[in-house]
Amino acid sequence: MTAGHISIVLDGTPTKVPAGSTLRETIARHIDRELDASSAPIDGGRLGVAVAVDGMVVPRGDWHDHLMVDGAAVDVVTATQGG
């Protein structure tokens, strides 16, 4: 672990994030979009993702106070159209 960072697995890839990061901050960095306090994109567009931490879906409204912990496995599922 790097000083000030923790290690997580993000979509199957070992990743370092700043210690004290929330899930909202982690997802915003991952998708390269700024999210407001309710985890909605500030650009007004649709987000279209669901997130699970250690196999449990975390509701978007809880992303802002879900703190990342060392070793967490985070999976981001993107909605797509079609069949």
N, C-alpha and C positions, 0 to 999 in steps of 0.2 A: 504494500500500500504506500502510495506517495503521500508525503506530509500534506494534510489538508484535503485529501481525496479519499474516497472509498472505491472499492471495486464491485461492480455489478455485472450481470450478464444481460445485455440489451439485445433482444431479437437474436439470441444465440451467439453474440459477439462479446467477449470480455471488454468491459468499458470502465474507465475511471470517471467519476463525477465528483464535484466538490462536496466535501463533508457538509451535512446540513441541508443538502438539496431536497426539494420537494419533488413529488412525482410530476407535478405541473411543470416545474422548471426543467426536469429531465426530458419530458416529452417535447416541450417547446424547443429545446436544443436539438433533439433527435430529428424532428420534422422541419426544423429551421423556420419556425413561425412563432410570432409573439402571441402569447395567450393572456387573456385578462384574468381577474381573480376567480371568475366562474369557469375558467379553462376553455372559454370560447375564443376563437381567433379574433384579434383586434382588427384584422382587415375586413371583417364582416362576412367572410366566406364560411363555407361549411368545413367542419373538421373531419368527419368521416372516419374516425378511429375509435377503437375500444382498447382498453389496456388491462392486462392481468399482471399481478405481482405474485410470484410464487404460486401460480396456478389459480389464483382467486381474482375475479374481475373486480376492479376498483371503479365505482361510479364516478363519472366526471366531476360531479359536485364535491367529491372528496379528494381530488388530486391536489388541491392547494395545501392541505394539511397532512398529507400522507408523506412522511419523511422516508427517504431512501436509507436503507441499512446495508452494511457491507455484506456482500454475497447474495443479494436479492436477484432473482431472475425476473426480468421484465419483458413481457411479450406485447407488441403493438400489432393489432389486427386492423387492416385498412379495408373499409367497405368498398366493394366494386359493383358495378352494374352488369347485368347480363345473366346468362343462365347456363 
